[in-house]
């Protein structure tokens, strides 16, 4: 039997993009099925997610440099052009000849000499339009610069971006591939400088933050054991970033349940609640189990954590993660049994509501989310959030705390939602709330997602 063909990173990325519709599919799932076929999975992943994150900017460049309309080009060819432009603009350390040569080769392998010539001509147009693939973004040439990081951008020969002073919304939208309506909300809420910082953080390649299972290992021992598998951990205070390693969920230490993956902002939500070892906690939207695991570790696997979720299939993930982490305190409760189970409880110390949201704090990590964002979708999500808050209020005992959390940075899903709830439920009081904006790495901390957490308590 012939060995499976090894794909180049660009070929794997191209196949993934051709199989995905960003409004429908989970790109990560499609990509994962192809990563075993390439010897450069990290590069393939970077290309796929980079193309999706920067999709609008890439299409803007293609249309400006070649006067092309995507509707008149085959989707597979347009995806190949997107890959080429992504690398030319956002991967300045990759040689331009390698980018162009393989794009042409892939088109030829697809069986089209004419298509290969077309790909070559368009990408050479883009190449000629670029003055410097990595330049400092000086104010006087900001319209000629496509931002890469706060320190660098791709400099074009001519103006390619709208004027940020007179057309702030079109500029941020084109430069950072974020819908204009969302940019308009950010500018109104946060102002121009914070919006710029949010945009850069939303387009970063996010770090993989690991949380050690201190019930079964110490931090020092865990880092040493991962090192045995050539997985390197970088530590800052109580944060742990996986700096190097293969497929994490196939590692021995992962299978042994010595750690789980959770961004710092999500982990801080449970720290804000601070569940104690003897507590009874109800997690209403538990799947896939991140906050359950964080709560169980913090509670020393004592007390009781009741995990439920409206999605029965995803609820199975909570059970699998609890078993992998060797956690005894997590009990699965089907949604049909939730009210009956809670009525039997003698005490209910906390309810965790990690509600469905627009994901605007995690656009770097959930790459399709920006393209699915609409005001109408947010309005529907707000209704679901309100329903879950009202359900939690009905389930709460006296002195029960409610942790309401989102991975959104929109006021209408966060502080405004809580204020509306308090206006309707005067037996609850707000103990604390915190909005975290997504951020790049700083000298003091790793990069992190955005999100919101509020703790309420019934009187």
Buried (B, 14 or more C-beta within 10 A) or exposed (E): EEEEEEBBBBBBBBBBBBEBEBEEEEBBEBBBEBBEBBEBBEBBBBBBBBBBBBBBBBBBBBEBBBEBEBEEBEEBBBBBBBBBBBBBBBBBEBEBEEBBEBBBBBBBEBEBEEBBEBBBEBBBBBBEBBBBBBBEBEEEBBBBBBBBEEEBBBBBEEEBBBEBEEBBBBBBBBBBBBBEEBBBBBBEBBEEEEBBBBBBBBBBEBBBBBBBBBBBBEEEEBBEBBEEBEBEBEEBEEBBBBEEBEEBEEBEBBEBBBBBBBBBBBBBBBEBBBBBEEBBBBBBBBBBBBBBBBBBBBBEBEBBBBBBBBEEEBBBBBBEBBEBBBBEBBEBBEEEEBEEBBEEBEEBBBBBBBBBBBBBBBBBBBBBBBBBBEEEEBEEBBEBBBEBBEBBBEBBBEEBBBBBBBBBBBBBBBBEBBEBBBEEBEEBEBBEBBBBBBBBBEEEEBBBBBBBBBBBBBE
